[in-house]
Amino acid sequence: MIIKKVRARKIRDSREDWTIEVEVNGCRASSPSGKSTGKYESKPYYKSLDYCVKFLNKWKDNVEINSFWDLKEVERIIRKRLKVRDVKKFGGNALFAFESAILKALARAKKKELWEIIPGRKKIPVPVGNAVGGGVHSSNFKVHPVFQEFLIIPREKSFKKNYMALKKLYKKIGKILRAKKRNDEGAWQTSLDEIEILRVLRKKLKADIGIDVAASSFYKKRDYKYRTVFVSKSEQIDYMNNLVDIFGVKYLEDPVQEEDFDGFSKISNRTMVVGDDLIATQINRLKRAIKENSVNAMIIKPNQNGSLLEVRDVFEICKKNKIKAVISHRSGETMDNALADYAVGFGADYIKTGIYGEVRQSKLDRLARIEKDR
């Protein structure tokens, strides 16, 4: 396949913010955008969104793409034209959307599904559903939990059954909480505090419980701020470990702030200790986390990096070191469902998404179809 025609444009994401959509040989791909962003993730665009759109609309190189690995030539051209050493300087959103569109075009040319042309072990992931919201994703509400997300992980034997369980549990939680509103990821909004929510989830649900603490979002000058109370690093670690013991939390994401590799290493290994802001889908950060025994699982957001070649390397490093790989959506999503294909193609252990809303369900629906057709 030859890259013959490249078009880029601005579109709105689910939060009504601008993001990028790229079309290659008639196949379109778009990038989500994050609201809760890690310090170390790739910048979304080189200079600006408008600059990257203009850059791609001037693309004249008829690159031959026969396999996933031919993205190396695309990245070489970008580095040369921008005069940068690291292709991620082009921007995580811009690079991801462009490479994703290329792979979609290649899959169509080969008459295959997108996930089939990704090199590596294929696997259907377990869904991790964002059911109750807090933190920065609920900042529009005056009273909300400090933790960013309360997650449910069903225990069924197929993706289809897990997906059905997610939807039923989500509705059940809404009724129990008497929730009327949802946040920007479709999670139920409540004025209950963290402990009250965990009590409800543990008592009422036949599913594993997870928390995205997003501790960096309330870390202030060496302490963690819980409304009017300030908690030290050691107290935060003890609190996290107590939640694991008392409520049987099976998944604990970003329990301490994004610079604290040592603090992560002190979290109980009786749970999945998941690094998101800590690693930000960057290989150097992942290698440090492994060296310091900081995590046993990590969030992988393709547009946090941008290069799908590097994203694959991240997955391979995780597999080699027995780190659970959790591919994840972003708060500002689009209808592009390629995340599901990358989850299967790269062999993710879990996929983290919202449960409510068409931009979230599009990924889950796609995974259900892939499972059925395999």
C-alpha positions as CSV (number, residue, x, y, z in Angstrom):
1,M,0.0,0.0,0.0
2,I,1.2,3.5,-0.9
3,I,0.2,6.5,1.2
4,K,-1.4,8.5,-1.6
5,K,-3.7,11.0,0.2
6,V,-3.5,12.5,3.6
7,R,-6.1,14.9,5.0
8,A,-6.3,16.3,8.5
9,R,-9.0,18.4,10.2
10,K,-10.2,19.5,13.6
11,I,-13.2,17.8,15.2
12,R,-14.9,18.0,18.6
13,D,-14.4,15.3,21.2
14,S,-17.0,14.2,23.8
15,R,-16.1,17.2,26.0
16,E,-16.6,19.6,23.1
17,D,-12.9,20.3,23.0
18,W,-11.0,20.4,19.7
19,T,-8.9,17.3,18.7
20,I,-7.5,16.0,15.5
21,E,-8.8,13.6,12.9
22,V,-6.6,12.3,10.1
23,E,-7.6,10.5,6.9
24,V,-5.2,8.3,4.9
25,N,-6.3,6.8,1.6
26,G,-10.0,7.3,2.7
27,C,-9.6,5.8,6.2
28,R,-10.2,8.0,9.2
29,A,-8.7,8.0,12.7
30,S,-9.0,10.5,15.5
31,S,-7.3,11.0,18.8
32,P,-9.0,11.4,22.2
33,S,-7.7,14.1,24.6
34,G,-7.1,13.9,28.3
35,K,-8.3,16.2,31.1
36,S,-6.4,14.5,33.9
37,T,-3.0,14.6,32.2
38,G,0.3,13.4,33.6
39,K,3.3,15.6,33.7
40,Y,5.4,13.2,31.7
41,E,3.1,12.3,28.8
42,S,3.9,13.6,25.3
43,K,2.5,17.1,24.5
44,P,-0.6,16.7,22.3
45,Y,0.7,18.8,19.4
46,Y,3.9,20.3,18.0
47,K,3.4,24.0,18.4
48,S,-0.4,23.8,18.1
49,L,-3.3,21.7,16.8
50,D,-3.6,24.0,13.8
51,Y,0.1,23.6,13.0
52,C,-0.1,19.8,13.0
53,V,-3.3,19.9,10.8
54,K,-1.4,22.1,8.2
55,F,1.7,19.9,8.4
56,L,-0.3,16.8,7.5
57,N,-2.3,18.5,4.8
58,K,1.0,19.3,3.1
59,W,2.1,15.6,3.2
60,K,3.6,14.7,-0.2
61,D,5.6,11.6,0.5
62,N,4.2,8.5,-1.2
63,V,5.5,6.1,1.5
64,E,5.0,2.3,0.8
65,I,3.5,0.6,3.8
66,N,3.4,-3.2,3.8
67,S,3.5,-4.0,7.5
68,F,3.2,-2.4,10.9
69,W,6.9,-2.0,11.0
70,D,6.9,0.4,8.0
71,L,5.7,3.1,10.4
72,K,9.4,3.5,11.0
73,E,9.8,5.3,7.6
74,V,6.8,7.6,8.4
75,E,8.5,8.5,11.7
76,R,11.8,9.1,10.0
77,I,10.2,11.5,7.6
78,I,8.5,13.4,10.4
79,R,11.7,13.7,12.3
80,K,13.6,15.0,9.3
81,R,11.0,17.6,8.3
82,L,10.6,18.9,11.9
83,K,14.3,18.6,12.5
84,V,13.8,16.8,15.8
85,R,15.4,13.6,17.2
86,D,12.3,12.3,19.0
87,V,9.3,11.7,16.7
88,K,7.0,12.2,19.8
89,K,7.8,15.9,19.5
90,F,5.2,16.0,16.8
91,G,2.6,15.5,19.5
92,G,1.0,12.5,21.1
93,N,-2.5,13.3,19.6
94,A,-1.2,14.2,16.1
95,L,1.2,11.2,15.8
96,F,-1.3,8.7,17.1
97,A,-4.1,9.8,14.8
98,F,-1.8,9.8,11.8
99,E,-0.3,6.3,12.5
100,S,-3.7,4.9,13.4
101,A,-5.2,6.1,10.1
102,I,-2.2,4.6,8.2
103,L,-2.8,1.2,9.9
104,K,-6.5,1.3,9.2
105,A,-5.7,1.9,5.5
106,L,-3.2,-0.9,5.5
107,A,-5.8,-3.3,7.1
108,R,-8.3,-2.4,4.4
109,A,-5.8,-2.9,1.7
110,K,-5.0,-6.3,3.0
111,K,-8.7,-7.1,3.6
112,K,-8.0,-7.7,7.3
113,E,-9.2,-6.3,10.6
114,L,-7.1,-3.7,12.2
115,W,-6.2,-5.9,15.2
116,E,-5.0,-8.7,12.8
117,I,-2.1,-6.6,11.4
118,I,-0.7,-5.8,14.8
119,P,2.3,-8.0,15.5
120,G,2.3,-10.0,18.7
121,R,0.0,-12.2,20.9
122,K,-3.7,-11.6,20.5
123,K,-5.9,-11.4,23.6
124,I,-9.4,-10.3,24.6
125,P,-9.1,-8.1,27.6
126,V,-11.2,-7.9,30.8
127,P,-13.2,-4.6,31.0
128,V,-12.6,-2.2,33.9
129,G,-15.6,0.1,34.1
130,N,-15.7,3.6,35.5
131,A,-18.9,3.6,37.5
132,V,-18.7,6.5,40.1
133,G,-16.8,9.7,39.5
134,G,-14.9,12.2,41.5
135,G,-11.7,14.3,41.3
136,V,-11.0,16.6,38.4
137,H,-13.6,14.8,36.2
138,S,-16.3,16.0,38.6
139,S,-15.0,19.5,39.2
140,N,-18.3,21.0,37.8
141,F,-20.0,19.6,41.0
142,K,-19.6,21.5,44.3
143,V,-19.5,18.3,46.4
144,H,-17.7,15.2,45.0
145,P,-15.3,12.5,46.1
146,V,-11.6,13.3,46.2
147,F,-10.7,10.1,44.4
148,Q,-11.2,10.3,40.6
149,E,-12.8,7.1,39.8
150,F,-14.5,4.1,41.5
151,L,-14.2,1.1,39.1
152,I,-16.0,-2.2,38.8
153,I,-14.3,-5.3,37.3
154,P,-16.7,-8.2,36.5
155,R,-15.7,-11.8,36.9
156,E,-17.4,-13.6,33.9
157,K,-15.7,-15.9,31.5
158,S,-16.3,-14.0,28.3
159,F,-16.0,-10.4,27.2
160,K,-19.7,-10.4,26.2
161,K,-20.8,-11.6,29.6
162,N,-18.5,-9.1,31.3
163,Y,-19.9,-6.3,29.2
164,M,-23.5,-7.3,30.0
165,A,-22.5,-7.5,33.7
166,L,-20.9,-4.0,33.6
167,K,-24.1,-2.4,32.2
168,K,-26.3,-4.2,34.8
169,L,-24.0,-3.2,37.7
170,Y,-23.8,0.4,36.5
171,K,-27.6,0.7,36.5
172,K,-27.8,-0.9,39.9
173,I,-25.2,1.5,41.4
174,G,-27.1,4.5,40.0
175,K,-30.3,3.3,41.8
176,I,-28.5,2.6,45.0
177,L,-26.8,6.0,45.0
178,R,-30.0,7.6,43.8
179,A,-27.8,9.4,41.3
180,K,-29.3,11.8,38.9
181,K,-26.2,13.2,37.1
182,R,-23.1,11.9,35.4
183,N,-19.7,13.5,35.0
184,D,-17.7,14.0,31.7
185,E,-16.8,10.3,31.5
186,G,-20.4,9.1,32.1
187,A,-19.7,8.0,35.6
188,W,-22.4,8.5,38.3
189,Q,-22.0,11.7,40.3
190,T,-22.6,11.6,44.1
191,S,-21.9,13.7,47.2
192,L,-20.9,10.7,49.2
193,D,-17.3,10.5,50.4
194,E,-14.8,7.8,49.5
195,I,-15.5,5.4,52.4
196,E,-19.3,5.6,51.9
197,I,-19.0,4.8,48.2
198,L,-16.7,1.8,48.9
199,R,-19.1,0.5,51.6
200,V,-21.9,0.6,49.0
201,L,-19.9,-1.1,46.3
202,R,-18.5,-3.9,48.6
203,K,-21.9,-4.7,50.1
204,K,-24.1,-4.5,47.0
205,L,-21.9,-5.8,44.1
206,K,-20.7,-9.2,43.0
207,A,-17.7,-7.8,41.2
208,D,-14.2,-6.7,42.0
209,I,-13.7,-3.1,43.1
210,G,-11.1,-0.7,41.8
211,I,-10.1,2.9,42.6
212,D,-8.3,5.5,40.5
213,V,-7.0,7.6,43.3
214,A,-5.3,10.1,41.0
215,A,-3.2,11.3,44.0
216,S,-1.3,13.9,42.1
217,S,-4.5,15.9,41.6
218,F,-4.7,16.6,45.4
219,Y,-1.0,16.5,46.3
220,K,-0.1,20.0,47.7
221,K,3.4,20.9,48.9
222,R,4.5,17.5,50.2
223,D,1.0,16.5,51.6
224,Y,-2.3,15.1,50.3
225,K,-5.3,17.4,50.8
226,Y,-8.6,15.7,51.7
227,R,-11.0,18.6,51.8
228,T,-9.8,20.3,55.0
229,V,-7.4,17.6,56.2
230,F,-3.8,17.3,55.1
231,V,-2.1,13.8,55.1
232,S,1.6,13.1,55.0
233,K,3.2,10.6,52.6
234,S,3.4,7.8,55.2
235,E,-0.2,8.4,56.2
236,Q,-1.3,8.3,52.6
237,I,0.5,4.9,52.1
238,D,-1.1,3.5,55.3
239,Y,-4.5,4.8,54.2
240,M,-4.2,3.1,50.8
241,N,-3.1,-0.2,52.3
242,N,-6.0,0.0,54.7
243,L,-8.5,0.4,51.9
244,V,-7.0,-2.7,50.2
245,D,-7.4,-4.7,53.5
246,I,-10.8,-3.5,54.6
247,F,-12.7,-3.3,51.3
248,G,-10.8,-5.9,49.3
249,V,-9.8,-3.4,46.6
250,K,-8.4,-5.4,43.7
251,Y,-7.2,-2.5,41.6
252,L,-5.5,0.7,42.9
253,E,-4.4,3.3,40.4
254,D,-2.0,6.2,41.2
255,P,-2.3,5.8,45.0
256,V,0.5,8.3,45.5
257,Q,1.8,11.3,43.5
258,E,3.5,10.9,40.1
259,E,7.1,11.5,41.3
260,D,7.0,8.9,44.1
261,F,8.4,5.7,42.8
262,D,9.3,4.7,46.3
263,G,5.8,5.4,47.7
264,F,4.3,3.1,45.0
265,S,6.7,0.3,46.0
266,K,5.2,0.4,49.6
267,I,1.6,-0.3,48.4
268,S,0.3,-3.8,49.3
269,N,1.0,-6.4,46.6
270,R,-2.4,-7.9,47.5
271,T,-3.8,-5.6,44.9
272,M,-3.0,-4.4,41.4
273,V,-0.8,-1.4,41.9
274,V,-1.4,0.5,38.7
275,G,0.8,3.3,37.4
276,D,-0.8,5.9,35.2
277,D,0.6,9.4,35.8
278,L,3.7,7.7,37.3
279,I,4.6,6.2,33.9
280,A,2.5,8.2,31.3
281,T,3.2,5.4,28.7
282,Q,6.8,6.4,28.5
283,I,9.4,3.6,28.2
284,N,12.0,5.3,30.4
285,R,9.5,5.8,33.2
286,L,8.3,2.2,32.9
287,K,11.9,0.9,33.1
288,R,12.4,2.9,36.3
289,A,9.2,1.7,37.8
290,I,10.2,-1.9,37.1
291,K,13.7,-1.3,38.6
292,E,12.3,0.2,41.8
293,N,9.5,-2.5,42.0
294,S,6.9,0.3,42.0
295,V,4.0,-1.3,40.1
296,N,2.6,-4.7,39.0
297,A,0.3,-3.1,36.4
298,M,0.2,0.0,34.3
299,I,-2.2,2.2,32.3
300,I,-1.3,2.4,28.6
301,K,-2.9,5.4,26.7
302,P,-1.6,5.3,23.1
303,N,-1.9,9.1,22.7
304,Q,0.1,9.7,25.9
305,N,3.0,8.5,23.8
306,G,2.0,8.9,20.2
307,S,4.2,6.4,18.5
308,L,2.5,3.1,18.0
309,L,5.9,1.5,17.6
310,E,6.8,2.6,21.1
311,V,3.4,1.6,22.4
312,R,4.1,-1.9,21.2
313,D,7.5,-1.8,22.9
314,V,5.7,-0.8,26.2
315,F,3.4,-3.8,25.9
316,E,6.4,-6.1,25.2
317,I,8.3,-4.8,28.3
318,C,5.2,-5.4,30.4
319,K,4.8,-9.0,29.2
320,K,8.5,-9.7,29.8
321,N,8.4,-8.3,33.4
322,K,4.9,-9.7,34.3
323,I,3.3,-6.2,34.5
324,K,-0.4,-6.3,33.8
325,A,-1.2,-4.0,30.8
326,V,-4.4,-1.9,31.1
327,I,-5.1,0.0,27.8
328,S,-7.3,3.0,28.5
329,H,-9.6,5.5,27.0
330,R,-9.4,9.3,27.8
331,S,-12.0,11.6,29.3
332,G,-12.4,13.5,25.9
333,E,-13.3,10.6,23.6
334,T,-14.4,10.3,20.0
335,M,-16.4,7.6,18.2
336,D,-13.2,6.0,16.9
337,N,-13.2,2.5,18.3
338,A,-9.7,1.5,17.2
339,L,-8.7,1.3,20.9
340,A,-10.5,-2.0,21.0
341,D,-8.4,-3.4,18.1
342,Y,-5.2,-2.2,19.7
343,A,-6.3,-3.9,23.0
344,V,-6.6,-7.2,21.2
345,G,-3.7,-6.7,18.8
346,F,-1.2,-5.7,21.4
347,G,-2.5,-8.3,23.9
348,A,-3.8,-6.0,26.7
349,D,-4.9,-7.8,29.9
350,Y,-7.5,-5.2,30.7
351,I,-9.3,-2.3,28.9
352,K,-10.4,0.6,31.1
353,T,-13.3,2.7,29.7
354,G,-16.5,4.5,30.8
355,I,-19.7,2.4,30.8
356,Y,-22.3,5.0,29.8
357,G,-22.4,7.0,26.5
358,E,-21.9,6.1,22.9
359,V,-18.2,7.2,22.7
360,R,-17.4,4.8,25.6
361,Q,-19.7,2.0,24.4
362,S,-18.3,2.1,20.9
363,K,-15.1,0.5,22.2
364,L,-16.9,-2.1,24.2
365,D,-19.2,-2.9,21.3
366,R,-16.2,-3.4,19.0
367,L,-14.6,-5.8,21.4
368,A,-17.7,-7.8,21.7
369,R,-17.8,-8.1,17.9
370,I,-14.1,-9.1,17.7
371,E,-14.7,-11.8,20.3
372,K,-17.6,-13.1,18.4
373,D,-15.8,-13.1,15.0
374,R,-12.4,-14.6,16.1
